[in-house]
């Protein structure tokens, strides 16, 4: 450069440098914007997949036959099964996209039975004006139909008896797979009750002045040594030769204590910590007794196991963990372990501290003679189930109908695409109750 300005060569070189800088900067900005958009699309896809997965998991977690009680007495119902030869609570159809139909029980806020809903999840397509399916955009649908309804309750608008129009839950679905677990579990579970190695526990009849709750005889008595067996007797019966609708139902409730504990009130029960989203199992054995307890009639007499929230001395059901009906053995072939699995998404998570619960057994007899017998409960345990120990064998898709009631979990795999970017969710959905058999 001289005192008169730039030479032509210098100006061309300068412009070339500026051009290179602009191109590089523009490309960098373009790449940054593209990466940002791709990241946003991936986040959106992941969020949709996770939200849909949680909704489907809730549907599965509520399926099956549950017990219920309200201020007017027991609502004794067993089920609405998938079909006459299938006593499970689900129907599964594998394919390029899976389809699953579940039956779930809906209670009101007081825990009283309202209805049985049939919920179906499947992938389909919208149609254009010419009636052709738009296969480039697979859509996940959810439909609901009321299968059974308590007399006097209103038909729900979002789940009518004729079935509602399928609701579009998510579009751009590139994978929808639901795999039932095989009935058996491998090891790795953690026992959390009883704390002693001998398996000793106590059971105490609730008798704290609550209306309709009647004490029942429990052996051993609260001031005796804890044992591995508890025998319950002295049940009152609600049998009436000419029943009336105004009858108050009398029932018994028994809570569980650790070995060495003495209690005359429920708030001394063994307080068992449970975590949000974790899976737990209550198991116990019931040997058959050679007495009137063999007259127990499923669907009429009531025997259920469940948990109660001990926070602030509430002793109330946790909203998403209904009691599960159990059948006492009526013959020696019925001897064996009974199990109840549960998982809650409404209790405190680990960062907030665990929620403590109490185990309860609830009994009500309506047959004329069954109350004269006794029930024996032994080998009572509570375990935290390791979800990764469920076995999800693809061959389980073709389970024999007689084995289906024993499926206790499903694996959900969902993939959603947003503007070319995919998001995935894989969840395990424990099933507390599935079908008529709770063993």
HELIX and SHEET records of a PDB file:
HELIX    1   1 UNK A    8  UNK A   61  1                                  54    
HELIX    2   2 UNK A  157  UNK A  159  5                                   3    
HELIX    3   3 UNK A  266  UNK A  268  5                                   3    
HELIX    4   4 UNK A  292  UNK A  295  5                                   4    
HELIX    5   5 UNK A  311  UNK A  313  5                                   3    
HELIX    6   6 UNK A  332  UNK A  334  5                                   3    
HELIX    7   7 UNK A  350  UNK A  352  5                                   3    
HELIX    8   8 UNK A  370  UNK A  372  5                                   3    
HELIX    9   9 UNK A  387  UNK A  389  5                                   3    
HELIX   10  10 UNK A  394  UNK A  398  5                                   5    
HELIX   11  11 UNK A  401  UNK A  404  1                                   4    
SHEET    1   A 2 UNK A  68  UNK A  70  0                                        
SHEET    2   A 2 UNK A  73  UNK A  75 -1                                        
SHEET    1   B 5 UNK A  90  UNK A  93  0                                        
SHEET    2   B 5 UNK A  99  UNK A 107 -1                                        
SHEET    3   B 5 UNK A 113  UNK A 124 -1                                        
SHEET    4   B 5 UNK A 139  UNK A 149 -1                                        
SHEET    5   B 5 UNK A 167  UNK A 171 -1                                        
SHEET    1   C 3 UNK A 173  UNK A 180  0                                        
SHEET    2   C 3 UNK A 409  UNK A 418 -1                                        
SHEET    3   C 3 UNK A 421  UNK A 430 -1                                        
SHEET    1   D 4 UNK A 190  UNK A 193  0                                        
SHEET    2   D 4 UNK A 374  UNK A 385 -1                                        
SHEET    3   D 4 UNK A 229  UNK A 233 -1                                        
SHEET    4   D 4 UNK A 217  UNK A 219 -1                                        
SHEET    1   E 4 UNK A 190  UNK A 193  0                                        
SHEET    2   E 4 UNK A 374  UNK A 385 -1                                        
SHEET    3   E 4 UNK A 279  UNK A 285 -1                                        
SHEET    4   E 4 UNK A 337  UNK A 343 -1                                        
SHEET    1   F 4 UNK A 201  UNK A 205  0                                        
SHEET    2   F 4 UNK A 252  UNK A 258 -1                                        
SHEET    3   F 4 UNK A 355  UNK A 364 -1                                        
SHEET    4   F 4 UNK A 272  UNK A 274 -1                                        
SHEET    1   G 5 UNK A 201  UNK A 205  0                                        
SHEET    2   G 5 UNK A 252  UNK A 258 -1                                        
SHEET    3   G 5 UNK A 355  UNK A 364 -1                                        
SHEET    4   G 5 UNK A 302  UNK A 309 -1                                        
SHEET    5   G 5 UNK A 324  UNK A 325 -1                                        
END                                                                             
